[in-house]
Amino acid sequence: MFKNEDFVEASAYLRVLEKRMLNSDSFNRIMDAPNALEAMRLITQNSSYDFNSLKRVEDYELVIRAELKKSYDLLYSRSKHREVIDIAAAKYDFHNIKVAMKAKFMGRDMAGLYSELASEDSAKLAACVKETAAQTQLPVYVQEAVRAVEADYAETKDPQMIDIILDQRMFGRMLELSEIVGNDFILHYVQLSIDYYNIKTMLRVKGMQKGTGFLHKALAPGGLTNLNVMMKNYDKTPELLRTAFFYRYFGNQINTGIENYQKTGNFSLLEKLFDDSLIEETKKVKTVAFGPEILFAYLLSKENEARQIRIIVTCKNNNIKTDTLRERLRDNYA
């Protein structure tokens, strides 16, 4: 368990940087921009994102990735304990493991799909995954994840299980790191994220008309909700699922998203509601003076800001109406 005092300097520094983040008023002005170029100009003017160097609107993702990379590099350099940042980076680490495993099984070059935000070097990862003898050069948690996928794929040849196994391993890694950090907020956030993952998994498996055996293999342990609850409620009708399960455990807001998914087969509203719920959790950190949760929340808020910018620029570039754009935007941290 880390001492909150270890994060005093970094916390104070990040509170200053938070003031440069786009707030709700800024996003409202940006959404009213007549086109993507003007939206990008306003973003550059009001934040640390610099779109001025771009020659094409379509290259906006380069600026977003560069800003996120800068944020991760900054926190790794400022924190006395890298484990806090590693929790947030785990999704990129395991994304890269997925890419490396699929490249190996499919015999294809997938170098362009790796994320530069991962904590491990992607070139080394790809080379070591490809050659079994070299896998001992990888961190133990990566070795174990790779072996689990290889064992399952040798038996089932089911590429879908690659994602399922590595998602479960990712959450396991995040929980392990959260225990090391010893911060209640971070642990709760990870556990809530697992719950939301399991809800989506449950709905997908139900939509595929697969049985409880497959569901049991697909769910990730470690969330706030016992997996037995998911298993026991799986065979209920959609109406009973909403009223007796989702509403009971996750509230009316999530119930709305479930109902929309069952009507449309589209996860977009449900995922937006999940994201908004997690952002509300993150806002609780604003009252904390110093501690590891401030570093963690800063990375989460930067990623949410990046997602908002992606949505705005994409919608503006495709002439999507502002009202539709507003519906797609998440809640805002700043």
Residue pairs with C-beta under 8 A, 6 or more apart in sequence:
1 180
1 181
1 182
2 80
2 81
2 83
2 84
2 180
2 181
2 182
2 183
2 292
4 290
4 291
4 292
5 290
6 80
6 81
6 292
7 79
7 80
7 84
7 290
7 291
7 292
7 294
7 295
8 290
9 78
10 75
10 78
10 79
10 80
10 294
10 295
11 288
11 289
11 290
11 291
11 294
11 295
12 290
13 78
14 294
14 295
14 298
15 294
17 48
17 298
18 298
18 301
18 334
20 47
20 48
21 47
21 301
21 302
21 305
21 333
21 334
22 30
22 43
22 46
22 47
22 305
22 308
22 309
22 332
22 334
23 332
23 334
24 332
24 334
26 42
26 46
26 47
27 308
27 312
27 329
27 332
29 42
30 39
30 42
30 43
30 46
30 312
31 39
31 312
31 322
31 325
31 326
31 329
32 322
33 39
33 41
33 42
33 316
35 316
35 317
36 57
36 60
36 313
36 316
36 317
37 57
39 312
39 313
39 316
40 51
40 54
40 57
40 60
40 313
41 51
43 49
43 51
43 309
43 312
44 50
44 51
44 52
47 305
48 67
49 63
49 64
49 67
49 309
50 63
51 60
51 63
53 63
54 60
54 62
54 63
57 313
57 317
58 317
60 309
60 310
60 313
61 310
64 306
64 309
64 310
65 116
65 117
67 302
67 306
68 117
68 302
68 303
68 306
69 116
69 117
71 298
71 299
71 302
72 85
72 88
72 89
72 117
72 299
75 84
75 85
75 295
75 298
75 299
76 82
76 85
78 295
79 85
79 292
79 295
81 181
81 292
82 119
83 177
83 180
83 181
84 181
84 186
84 292
84 295
84 296
85 119
85 295
85 296
85 299
86 93
86 119
86 177
87 174
87 177
87 178
87 181
87 186
87 190
87 296
88 296
88 299
88 300
88 303
89 117
89 118
89 119
90 170
90 173
90 174
90 177
91 170
92 115
92 117
92 118
92 119
93 118
93 119
93 120
93 142
93 170
93 173
94 145
94 166
94 167
94 169
94 170
94 173
95 115
95 118
96 114
96 115
96 118
96 120
96 122
96 125
97 125
97 129
97 142
97 145
97 146
97 149
97 166
98 162
98 163
98 166
99 110
99 113
99 114
99 122
99 126
100 110
100 122
100 125
100 126
100 129
100 130
101 129
101 146
101 149
101 150
101 153
101 162
101 166
102 108
102 110
102 159
102 162
103 109
103 110
103 126
103 129
103 130
104 129
104 130
105 153
105 159
105 162
111 126
114 122
114 125
114 126
115 122
116 122
118 125
120 138
120 139
120 142
124 137
124 138
125 138
125 142
127 134
128 134
128 135
128 137
128 138
129 135
129 138
129 146
135 143
135 146
135 147
136 143
138 146
141 169
141 173
141 176
144 169
145 165
145 166
145 169
148 165
148 169
149 161
149 162
149 165
149 166
152 158
152 161
152 162
152 165
153 159
153 161
153 162
161 217
164 217
164 218
167 197
167 220
168 220
168 221
171 190
171 193
171 194
171 197
171 220
171 221
171 222
172 220
172 221
172 222
174 190
174 193
175 187
175 190
175 191
175 222
178 186
178 187
178 190
179 187
181 187
181 292
183 291
183 292
183 293
183 296
185 281
185 284
185 285
185 288
185 293
185 296
185 297
186 292
186 293
186 296
188 224
188 281
189 278
189 281
189 282
189 296
189 300
190 222
191 222
191 223
191 224
192 223
192 224
192 277
192 278
192 281
193 278
194 220
194 221
194 222
194 223
194 224
195 223
195 224
195 225
195 249
195 250
196 274
196 277
196 278
197 220
197 223
198 219
198 220
198 223
198 225
198 227
198 230
199 246
199 250
199 254
199 258
199 270
199 274
200 267
200 270
200 271
200 274
201 215
201 218
201 219
201 220
202 215
202 219
202 230
202 234
203 258
203 261
203 267
205 214
205 215
205 218
205 234
206 234
207 265
208 214
212 231
212 234
212 235
215 230
215 231
215 234
216 227
216 231
219 227
219 230
219 231
221 227
225 249
229 245
229 249
233 240
233 241
233 244
233 245
236 244
236 245
238 262
241 258
242 255
242 258
242 259
242 262
243 255
246 254
246 255
246 258
247 254
247 255
253 273
253 276
253 277
254 270
254 273
254 274
254 277
256 269
256 273
257 269
257 270
257 271
257 272
257 273
257 274
258 270
260 266
260 269
260 270
261 267
261 269
261 270
268 328
272 328
272 330
275 304
275 307
275 330
275 331
276 330
276 331
278 300
279 300
279 304
279 330
279 331
279 332
279 333
280 331
282 297
282 300
282 301
282 304
282 333
283 333
285 293
285 294
285 296
285 297
288 294
297 333
300 333
301 333
301 334
304 330
304 332
304 333
305 332
305 333
305 334
307 330
308 329
308 330
308 332
311 325
311 328
311 329
312 325
312 329
314 320
315 324
315 325
315 328
316 325
